[in-house]
Amino acid sequence: MTAPHESAVLDVDPPVAGAGQVVVDVHRAGICGTDVEFFTGEMAYLHQGHAHYPLRLGHEWMGTVASLGEGVDRSWLGRRVTGDTMLGCGHCRLCLGGRQHVCHERFEIGIRGDWPGALAEQLLVPVTALHALPDSVDDVMGALVEPGGNAMRAVEATQARPGSRVLVYGPGTIGLVAALIAESDGVEVHLAGRSDTSLGFARSIGLHRSWHADEIPDLPYDAVIDCTFGVDVPATAVSLVQPGGRVVLIGLSGSPSLIDTRDLVLGDLTAVGILSASPGLAPTIEHYADGRVDPRPIVAGTVGLADVGAALAGTPIPGVGPGPKIHIDPRR
């Protein structure tokens, strides 16, 4: 990306692994809403000084370790891996406490701090960010671990148990995977959205309790997860959850979304914000590996680097189906 709505495929110098780093041959990389915000120029990091054009996007990925830097165990060479997007400084109080994903000085691969992303043939990654993929997690699932980790953390934050009722607001990638994860854990899941097409797709992959936002059943919900960009959805979530319930916020609107804290207090509600997949990556791999969750139907198609611009712009691409996720195979 060189500017809003401007992108190109360029030949660049290949990355070289430094101490504690590896170079990964990328097999799959996903495009997500954050990438689209960079494409349109609306991404907040651009205006806060955390990101700059030109930049290389791509933070949902999997591949094979191709080379190792000094100090990296040779057992990593040739392994199929995915990795954490959030790269903390490693020495602040947050990092030392296991919360590197909110480190003030963090890099975010393909997003923050000018760390080049995975929409390329090769990616440079610290070995500490790697997660090995078992054979039962194929390439498509491997590139869905990062969005799945966000969904996993959102579901965990609901504290729902078998028999609980959860409403997921937003039938995009994270909302769909969150719904699949919650259902696999025995939760009664309802999904809300505003597009007949996206709700129809949700039903086609087995999420039959999918409703238009104006037709949400009047039921007691133990938790509501907001996976949308809607400025009004957080307040709506607070109004829908039953007393003592939990509201989980993982979506970000383009302008301030307001909640009346009196509603939280009087309802004895808990509101939880989720930033990043980091603590959810390992359990997501486990859910994919043992077959509890199969996220692959949400991938509409896999294309090459030359089609990234069209995918970001929302231009129809031949052979790409109705799902919300497009994957890029840089080897094409």
Long-range contacts (C-beta under 8 A, 24 or more apart in sequence): 1-38, 1-39, 1-53, 1-54, 1-55, 1-56, 1-57, 2-53, 2-54, 3-41, 3-53, 4-39, 4-40, 4-41, 5-39, 5-40, 5-41, 5-313, 7-39, 7-308, 7-309, 7-312, 8-309, 9-305, 9-306, 9-308, 12-120, 14-121, 14-122, 15-116, 15-122, 15-123, 15-124, 16-124, 17-67, 17-68, 17-69, 17-72, 17-124, 18-69, 18-70, 19-69, 19-70, 19-71, 20-69, 20-70, 20-71, 20-72, 20-126, 20-127, 20-128, 21-69, 21-72, 21-124, 21-125, 21-126, 21-127, 22-65, 22-66, 22-67, 22-68, 22-69, 22-72, 22-76, 22-124, 22-125, 22-126, 22-127, 22-130, 23-65, 23-66, 23-67, 23-122, 23-123, 23-124, 23-125, 24-61, 24-63, 24-64, 24-65, 24-66, 24-81, 24-83, 24-122, 24-123, 24-124, 24-125, 25-63, 25-64, 25-65, 25-66, 25-121, 25-122, 26-58, 26-61, 26-62, 26-63, 26-118, 26-120, 26-121, 26-122, 26-123, 26-330, 27-62, 27-63, 27-64, 27-139, 27-142, 27-143, 27-329, 27-331, 28-61, 28-62, 28-63, 28-139, 28-140, 28-142, 28-143, 28-302, 28-327, 28-328, 28-329, 29-58, 29-60, 29-61, 29-117, 29-118, 29-119, 29-143, 29-327, 29-328, 29-330, 30-58, 30-60, 30-61, 30-143, 30-144, 30-146, 30-147, 30-173, 30-325, 30-326, 30-327, 30-328, 31-57, 31-58, 31-60, 31-308, 31-311, 31-312, 31-325, 31-326, 31-327, 31-328, 32-59, 32-60, 32-147, 32-173, 32-325, 33-172, 33-229, 34-59, 34-111, 35-110, 35-312, 36-312, 36-314, 38-111, 39-312, 39-313, 42-254, 45-111, 45-112, 50-112, 50-113, 51-111, 51-112, 51-113, 51-114, 52-114, 55-110, 55-114, 55-116, 55-117, 56-110, 56-116, 56-117, 56-119, 56-120, 57-110, 57-111, 57-117, 57-119, 57-308, 58-109, 58-110, 58-117, 58-118, 58-119, 58-120, 58-123, 58-328, 59-85, 59-108, 59-109, 59-110, 59-111, 59-117, 59-118, 59-146, 60-118, 60-143, 60-144, 60-145, 60-146, 60-147, 61-117, 61-118, 61-123, 61-143, 61-146, 62-133, 62-139, 62-142, 62-143, 62-145, 63-118, 63-123, 65-130, 66-122, 68-127, 69-127, 72-127, 73-127, 76-127, 76-130, 79-132, 79-133, 80-132, 80-133, 80-139, 80-142, 81-130, 81-131, 81-132, 81-133, 82-130, 82-131, 82-133, 82-142, 82-143, 82-145, 82-146, 82-281, 82-285, 83-109, 83-125, 83-129, 83-130, 83-131, 84-129, 84-131, 84-277, 84-278, 84-281, 85-109, 85-110, 85-111, 85-146, 85-276, 85-277, 85-278, 86-276, 86-278, 87-115, 87-126, 87-129, 98-279, 100-278, 101-275, 101-276, 101-278, 101-279, 102-275, 102-276, 119-305, 119-308, 119-328, 119-330, 120-305, 120-330, 121-330, 121-331, 131-281, 131-282, 131-285, 133-285, 134-285, 134-289, 136-288, 136-289, 136-290, 136-291, 137-285, 137-288, 137-289, 138-296, 140-296, 140-299, 140-302, 140-327, 141-288, 141-294, 141-295, 141-296, 143-327, 144-173, 144-177, 144-288, 144-295, 144-296, 144-298, 144-299, 144-325, 145-277, 145-281, 145-284, 145-285, 145-288, 146-277, 146-281, 147-173, 147-174, 147-177, 147-277, 147-325, 148-177, 148-181, 148-277, 148-280, 148-284, 148-287, 148-288, 148-293, 148-295, 149-276, 149-277, 149-278, 149-279, 149-280, 149-281, 149-284, 150-174, 150-250, 150-274, 150-276, 150-277, 150-280, 151-175, 151-177, 151-178, 151-181, 151-227, 151-280, 151-284, 152-178, 152-181, 152-277, 152-280, 152-283, 152-284, 152-287, 153-250, 153-274, 153-276, 153-277, 153-279, 153-280, 154-178, 154-225, 154-227, 154-248, 154-250, 154-274, 155-181, 155-182, 155-185, 155-187, 155-225, 156-280, 156-283, 157-225, 157-246, 157-248, 157-272, 157-274, 158-182, 158-187, 158-222, 158-223, 158-225, 158-246, 158-248, 159-223, 159-246, 160-185, 160-187, 160-222, 160-223, 161-186, 161-187, 162-186, 162-187, 163-187, 163-188, 164-188, 164-222, 164-223, 165-190, 165-219, 165-220, 165-221, 165-222, 166-190, 166-221, 166-222, 166-223, 166-224, 166-225, 167-191, 167-192, 167-216, 167-221, 167-223, 167-224, 167-225, 167-237, 167-240, 167-241, 168-192, 168-224, 168-225, 168-227, 169-193, 169-213, 169-224, 169-225, 169-226, 169-227, 169-228, 169-230, 169-233, 169-236, 169-237, 169-251, 170-226, 170-227, 170-228, 170-230, 170-233, 170-251, 171-195, 171-198, 171-199, 171-201, 171-202, 171-207, 171-210, 171-324, 172-198, 172-227, 172-228, 172-324, 173-298, 173-324, 173-325, 174-227, 174-250, 175-225, 175-227, 175-228, 176-202, 176-205, 176-207, 176-295, 176-298, 176-324, 177-293, 177-295, 177-298, 178-225, 178-227, 179-207, 180-205, 180-207, 180-293, 180-294, 180-295, 181-284, 181-287, 181-292, 181-293, 183-207, 184-287, 184-292, 184-293, 190-216, 190-217, 190-219, 190-221, 192-216, 197-322, 198-324, 201-322, 201-323, 201-324, 204-297, 205-297, 205-298, 216-240, 221-245, 222-246, 223-247, 223-248, 224-248, 225-250, 226-250, 226-251, 227-251, 228-253, 229-253, 229-254, 230-257, 231-255, 231-256, 231-257, 232-257, 233-257, 234-258, 234-259, 235-259, 235-260, 235-263, 238-263, 238-264, 238-267, 238-269, 238-271, 239-263, 241-267, 241-269, 243-267, 243-268, 243-269, 244-268, 244-269, 245-269, 245-270, 246-270, 246-271, 246-272, 247-271, 247-272, 248-272, 248-274, 249-273, 249-274, 250-274, 297-323, 298-323, 298-324, 298-325, 299-323, 299-325, 299-326, 299-327, 300-324, 300-325, 300-326, 301-326, 301-327, 302-326, 302-327, 302-328, 302-329, 302-332, 303-327, 303-328, 303-329, 303-332, 304-328, 304-329, 304-330, 304-331, 304-332, 305-330, 305-332
